[in-house]
Structure formats: structure tokens, C-alpha cells
């Protein structure tokens, strides 16, 4: 379930560690979404929720972007780990991560200049926050599905590595 630029040089330990790190990021994304659900009635809801959503989307999306293993190797989770019923949501989360939360893409934010006699301001048309809030249960289900698959893969890989010697040099 992992995509490599130089798969022949990628050690089992490197793949294992990357999947472990990805698991931690996905767990953090799930916890941020759970915090949004719990914070729904708290006083700071309007200020805390956007930060938690941004964290969840960036943590989730970063696991599907290339991570530098060393100067020559990069590794990411492959999109094939996503079940068909979640592929549209997955693409939307990656789009939000890439265009809105991790970067500043004007096209995605659609800024419109508003001018009157005294002021110039800009309205930003961005429905990503509300879309994410509306999809929290489905986003959490997707993350749990990926975590379960990764967990099973990690267990299998750990068993294989126990039967082989670990490399002295991981990176």
C-alpha cells in the first residue's frame, strides 16, 4: 500500500517506520475531529474549530504526500488504501489540504474585491470549513478504516522483520 520512488533501495525498516509515522498522523487527525465534536457546545467553539479542522486535514493529507526518507528516497501512502466509497471524500480532503490549509491557492479561495467610498476589502468564498464539519463522521470512519489497514500491515511486516535481521542503518 505504499508508493516509492526508488522501491529497490527502500528497506523493510524504512517502510515500516514510515507507516508507523503515518499511523500517528492519522490518529492525530482522528483526535482533532473528535475534539471538534466535543467542542460543539463550548464557548471557544468558533475559534477552536477552524484550527482543529485545519489540523485534521493537514495531518490526514500529509500521509498521502511524499515524505523524505533520505536525499534519494521518498515514500508515501498509496491512494489504493482508500475504499471506493470514500474516494470522493479522500480527494476532497487532499484538495483542501493542498489548496487551502497547507497552501494559499487563490483559485480555491476565490477572493472578490469589495470597494465602497471609504474601504477596499476582499470576500473569500471558501466552504471547506463547513464541508469538513458536515463530514466529520464520514471523515472519522475513513481514517479508522485506513488505521485498521495500516495496523494489519504493520503487524504483518513486524512479523516478517522479526524473522530477518534489522539493518544497522535505517536512513
GIHUKA-V930364 format. One record per residue. RES is the residue in one letter. SS is DSSP state (helix for helix, strand for strand, loop for the rest). OMEGA is omega in whole degrees, -180 to 180 (NA if undefined). Layout:
res: <RES/RES>
ss: <SS/SS>
omega: <OMEGA/OMEGA>
This chain:
res: <X/X/X/X/X/X/X/X/X/X/X/X/X/X/X/X/X/X/X/X/X/X/X/X/X/X/X/X/X/X/X/X/X/X/X/X/X/X/X/X/X/X/X/X/X/X/X/X/X/X/X/X/X/X/X/X/X/X/X/X/X/X/X/X/X/X/X/X/X/X/X/X/X/X/X/X/X/X/X/X/X/X/X/X/X/X/X/X/X/X/X/X/X/X/X/X/X/X/X/X/X/X/X/X/X/X/X/X/X/X/X/X/X/X/X/X/X/X/X/X/X/X/X/X/X/X/X/X/X/X/X/X/X/X/X/X/X/X/X/X/X/X/X/X/X/X/X/X/X/X/X/X/X/X/X/X/X/X/X/X/X/X/X/X/X/X/X/X/X/X/X>
ss: <loop/strand/strand/strand/loop/loop/helix/helix/helix/loop/loop/helix/helix/helix/helix/helix/helix/helix/helix/helix/helix/helix/helix/helix/helix/helix/helix/helix/helix/helix/helix/helix/helix/helix/helix/helix/helix/helix/helix/helix/helix/loop/loop/loop/helix/helix/helix/helix/helix/helix/helix/helix/helix/helix/helix/helix/helix/helix/helix/helix/helix/helix/loop/loop/loop/loop/strand/strand/loop/loop/loop/loop/loop/strand/strand/strand/strand/loop/helix/helix/helix/loop/loop/helix/helix/helix/helix/helix/helix/helix/helix/helix/helix/helix/helix/helix/helix/helix/helix/helix/helix/loop/loop/loop/loop/helix/helix/helix/helix/loop/strand/strand/strand/strand/strand/loop/loop/loop/loop/strand/strand/strand/strand/strand/loop/loop/loop/helix/helix/helix/helix/helix/helix/helix/loop/helix/helix/helix/helix/helix/helix/helix/helix/helix/helix/helix/helix/helix/helix/helix/helix/helix/helix/helix/helix/helix/helix/helix/helix/helix/helix/helix/helix/loop/loop/loop/loop/loop/loop/loop/loop>
omega: <-179/-180/-177/174/179/-173/-179/-178/-177/-180/176/-180/180/178/180/-179/180/178/176/177/178/178/179/179/179/176/178/177/179/179/178/178/177/178/177/179/-178/-176/-176/-177/-178/-176/-176/-174/-175/178/-177/-175/180/179/179/178/179/179/-179/-177/-180/178/179/-175/-177/179/179/175/-177/173/178/175/172/-176/-174/-172/174/-176/175/172/-180/179/-180/177/-177/176/-177/-175/180/-173/179/178/179/180/180/179/178/178/178/179/-174/-171/-173/-171/180/-179/180/179/-177/-178/-179/-179/176/-179/179/-179/178/-175/170/-175/-174/-171/168/178/-179/173/179/179/-177/-179/-174/-178/-179/176/-180/179/180/-176/-176/-179/-180/177/179/178/177/-179/178/178/-180/179/179/179/179/178/178/178/180/178/179/-179/178/178/178/-178/178/-180/177/176/174/173/176/-177/-178/-178/NA>
